[in-house]
């Protein structure tokens, strides 16, 4: 392997993407060295560009999911734009799309339509509900999939009015990650067969896969796990507790050894470990209101630092409940040099390095593109002259 050769160097990905699921997928591919050509609508682009202006005028979602890509504007309703896309696909390895259900097929971009002309092309279709079935054409956004997939039924506090969504786009993220791993496996398969293949990713199925524990807990008509706010629904004590200085500390006990150590070294009440009300996890969970009050009364005499020190000494898992600034300032992330800077239309911005670190190469960490930033250079690479490009731009093709 040459110096800093990345796993996907030489792989070209063309993506008709918007919002989060597909952009999150293709950004992972770019991290590994793939060239990602992001097709956007002239004038407006990926609608996630307009979600907010929180990052020096740029949208937070867009900055997060679009570094290291090239932006090419194309109005795919015009024939000349379709010809440009065709030329790109002739040399591409992967096509990713998460357009509205059926839109790609209507444009002649289904795997079946492309396979004869581009037999090595891998096509990844990301949709809310997947191909087939009564929900095939149903619109899907992250919160709607969190609802359909049962996530809301187990998240939040007791009572219907206290159900809560995840604070990040978990349905989109799960679909994006399955698309990412699916594409990697399709590239491996192509290396053996010489042929491309189609990947059909459903946001619903991606999130339902993550719901395996609560689903099996409710197997065969059994009651589902209750909503327990930030605490674990079936393991106790495992959740947030207030301290005497007004802070909140998260702690988690997983077994009876830890419960005994917690009673002895943290609560300083070793006899509590054998109290019949709390002598097994299912008993502690059933009597959590009583036990919580005992813990809260004990913790009220300690500030957060003193409590965390006791928990550490007792080898009880614990964490601070950080806000976003606390994460930006997290000492572990700083100590591991987890941040770097990437360019953007708003200037240099901090960006988290990919979590899966490989000592054999450094990830690609290029800039977040402006809308159409690479249209000129991409078209020149395809053989278009400056005058021809100016004509395409004047007619709204790019």
Protein Blocks (a to p, Z undefined) as FASTA:
>chain_A
ZZhiafkgoiacddddehjlmmmmmmmmmmnopacdddddehjlpaklmmpcmngoiafk
lmmmmghiacddddfkbfklmmmmmmmmmmpmbdcddddehklmmnopafklmmmmmmmb
ccddddfkogejjklmpccdfklmmmmnommmmgccehjklgccdfbdfklmmmmmmmmm
mmmmmmmmmmmnopacdddddfklmmmmmmmmmmmmmgghiacdddehjacfkbcceddd
ddfkopacddddfbfklmmmmmmmmnopaklmmgmklmpfklmmmmmmmmmmmmmmmmmm
pcfklmmmmmmmnopacdddddfklmmmomklmmnopaccdddfkbpadddddfbacfkb
ccdddddddehklmmmmmmmnopafklmmmmmmnomZZ
